[in-house]
């Protein structure tokens, strides 16, 4: 694997984490309960 592909995967993971965190902030415990 080249460094470029690793960076792309890291960016994708960060985007996914940011989206999930935003969803959790919007609906604090709606999905859990």
C-alpha positions as CSV (number, residue, x, y, z in Angstrom):
1,X,0.0,0.0,0.0
2,X,1.2,3.5,-0.8
3,X,1.1,6.4,1.7
4,X,-1.6,8.1,-0.5
5,X,-4.1,5.2,0.0
6,X,-3.4,5.1,3.8
7,X,-4.1,8.9,4.0
8,X,-7.3,8.5,2.1
9,X,-8.5,5.7,4.4
10,X,-7.6,7.8,7.5
11,X,-9.6,10.7,6.1
12,X,-12.6,8.5,5.5
13,X,-12.4,7.1,9.0
14,X,-12.2,10.6,10.5
15,X,-15.2,11.7,8.4
16,X,-17.2,8.7,9.6
17,X,-16.3,9.4,13.2
18,X,-17.2,13.1,12.9
19,X,-20.6,12.2,11.5
20,X,-21.3,9.6,14.2
21,X,-20.3,12.1,16.9
22,X,-22.5,14.8,15.4
23,X,-25.5,12.3,15.3
24,X,-24.9,11.4,18.9
25,X,-24.8,15.1,19.9
26,X,-28.1,15.8,18.0
27,X,-29.9,12.8,19.5
28,X,-28.1,12.1,22.8
29,X,-29.6,8.7,23.7
30,X,-32.4,8.3,21.2
31,X,-30.8,5.4,19.5
32,X,-29.8,3.6,22.8
33,X,-33.2,3.8,24.5
